[in-house]
Amino acid sequence: MNTPAERDLPAGRHRLLKEFVMTEIANTPTVRSRLKLLAPVGALAAAVAVAVPLLMGTPAHAVTELPGGLIDITINEAKDPGRLQADLRALGANVVVDYVPKGKKCGPEPRAAHFLSKEEAALSVFPPPQGHETSFVIDPKVIGQGRTGVLEFSVSEEEDGARVAGIWARVAEGPVADCVLTDTPGAPLDH
């Protein structure tokens, strides 16, 4: 049975694509995890669905402005926080972004004179708007004049191969000190 994706591929390309995907599956835990989620769709459909972003070069992140000024953030890979920060600032969000690896935390503590409580300024939108449940949504309007939003992301791989991701989102009064990674036995986003 030919699916539309098979018919659209040039001759020989389907086999090459399938070999590429199977190699990526064998070598990449993230792709294996994605395929587990897509398995009910069918092995071939899942392979094609995963292979297309891999061939096209999936960006580390994506930001999208939503109605009402909200910003949808999708993290595909925990790297290049400076680029994500620049993309958010281009959308008018005065935000500092840091990726914190397992076993580390951002210092110095505190990084700002005062962090507002979630009740005073909820930077993250929870629950997220319909259709954006799998990404992270922020409301830059809560940052306000003279304040800085802080996003710290942590992604770690556990011993069983599971990936654990966490996000710490707060609004600080005034400027925020640069993140200096220091060792910690605790959780990376434990403030």
Backbone hydrogen bonds, N-H to C=O, Kabsch-Sander energy under -0.5 kcal/mol:
donor,donor_aa,acceptor,acceptor_aa,energy
3,T,1,M,-0.5
6,E,3,T,-0.6
7,R,3,T,-1.8
8,D,4,P,-1.6
9,L,5,A,-0.6
9,L,6,E,-0.9
13,R,10,P,-1.9
14,H,10,P,-0.7
16,L,12,G,-1.7
17,L,13,R,-3.0
18,K,14,H,-2.6
19,E,15,R,-2.5
20,F,16,L,-2.3
21,V,17,L,-2.7
22,M,18,K,-2.5
23,T,19,E,-2.0
24,E,20,F,-2.4
25,I,21,V,-2.7
26,A,22,M,-1.8
27,N,23,T,-1.4
28,T,24,E,-2.0
32,R,28,T,-2.1
33,S,29,P,-2.5
34,R,30,T,-2.3
35,L,31,V,-2.7
36,K,32,R,-2.1
37,L,33,S,-1.5
38,L,34,R,-1.5
39,A,35,L,-1.2
41,V,38,L,-2.0
42,G,38,L,-0.6
42,G,39,A,-1.5
46,A,42,G,-2.6
47,A,43,A,-2.4
48,V,44,L,-2.4
49,A,45,A,-2.5
50,V,46,A,-2.4
51,A,47,A,-2.4
52,V,48,V,-1.9
54,L,50,V,-1.4
55,L,51,A,-2.8
56,M,52,V,-2.1
57,G,53,P,-1.3
58,T,53,P,-0.6
62,A,74,T,-2.0
64,T,72,D,-2.1
66,L,70,L,-3.4
69,G,66,L,-1.4
70,L,67,P,-0.7
71,I,138,I,-2.5
72,D,64,T,-3.1
73,I,136,F,-3.6
74,T,62,A,-2.8
75,I,73,I,-0.5
76,N,60,A,-2.7
76,N,74,T,-0.6
77,E,60,A,-2.1
79,K,77,E,-2.0
83,R,80,D,-0.5
84,L,80,D,-1.6
85,Q,81,P,-2.8
86,A,82,G,-2.3
87,D,83,R,-2.5
88,L,84,L,-2.4
89,R,85,Q,-2.4
90,A,86,A,-2.0
91,L,87,D,-0.8
91,L,88,L,-0.6
92,G,89,R,-1.8
93,A,88,L,-2.3
94,N,92,G,-0.7
95,V,93,A,-1.7
96,V,149,G,-2.9
98,D,151,L,-2.4
100,V,153,F,-3.5
104,K,101,P,-1.7
105,K,182,T,-1.7
106,C,188,P,-0.5
107,G,180,V,-1.3
113,A,173,E,-0.6
114,H,173,E,-0.6
116,L,171,V,-3.0
121,A,117,S,-2.2
123,L,121,A,-1.2
125,V,137,V,-3.1
126,F,124,S,-0.7
132,H,129,P,-2.1
135,S,132,H,-1.2
136,F,73,I,-2.7
138,I,71,I,-2.6
139,D,123,L,-2.5
142,V,139,D,-1.5
143,I,140,P,-1.4
144,G,140,P,-0.7
147,R,144,G,-1.3
148,T,172,A,-2.2
149,G,94,N,-3.2
150,V,170,R,-3.1
151,L,96,V,-2.8
152,E,168,W,-2.4
153,F,98,D,-2.8
153,F,151,L,-0.5
154,S,166,G,-2.3
156,S,164,V,-2.5
158,E,156,S,-0.5
158,E,162,A,-3.3
161,G,158,E,-2.0
164,V,156,S,-3.1
166,G,154,S,-2.6
168,W,152,E,-2.5
169,A,167,I,-0.5
170,R,150,V,-2.0
172,A,148,T,-3.2
173,E,114,H,-3.1
174,G,146,G,-2.4
174,G,172,A,-0.5
177,A,111,R,-3.1
180,V,107,G,-2.3
181,L,179,C,-0.6
182,T,105,K,-2.4
184,T,103,G,-2.0
190,D,187,A,-1.5
191,H,189,L,-0.8
